[in-house]
């Protein structure tokens, strides 16, 4: 007996799934933490609003463009054959329209923040969109997405202060490593389908055992950079307690990954938790103890 197809989604749910809004928390916690750090506490409501709008718009532009670029590969992959561009629920033109509107919203928000943010906003947007063209070409796509995830601390400091203090590069380096670790974990879950489709990733390039050994190294190095960043800023104890909690969760996650490297869902969910722990540590250090 054939199982009944799932019920159709409502328009808002469909659009949210198209943009992967259910995964917004993976990066939003880090972004909000850097908002607090750049503002040395609560920022004014208008800059906070503009930064959040710019962050979400940049993310939406990247996701919609990625769906457009990936539409033929998605059609060949059983895991992604239900996506809206494959089934025809959305058209390729619609995906490009969402990309264009989102990119315009990002640039307008940057213009309203300050001249330097406006000047650099197309650079950030180009970096985000460029990821979609790296997957069929280079195993460095895993680290490239880590680089994209390192943009928020730099962009947020520029947006809120109009400057880029050198110490922020420590945080950017940490998120590059952290993002590369996360994308390595995610790629392990897709390694067979990626091989079948001819896509590139770090686990395909260096193998599963080496990838499993690399992830805790990346996590550890990222946490060290974040600790140095916090020490340079003179942050209070709760910040470092948050990092310690992140280290515990990362260690448990990495041990589980070694036992089952292709089951990425649990590590995926724990990265939500680790982002929240970072935000909680920053908030407590700046708003409670300071």
Secondary structure, DSSP 8 states (H G I E B T S, - for coil): ----------HHHHHHHHTTGGGTHHHHHHHHHHHHHHHTS---HHHHHHHHHHHHHHHHHHHHHHHHHTHHHHHH-GGGTTSHHHHTSS-HHHHHHHHHHHHHHHHHHHHHH-HHHHHHHHHHHHHHHHGGGTTTT-TTHHHHHHHHHTHHHHHHHHHHHSS--TTHHHHHHHHHHHHHHHHHHHHHHTHHHHHHHT---HHHHH-HHHHHHHHHHHHHHHHHHHHHHHHHHT--HHHHHHHHHHHHHHHHHHHHHHH-TT--HHHHHHHHHHHHHHHHHHHIIIIII-
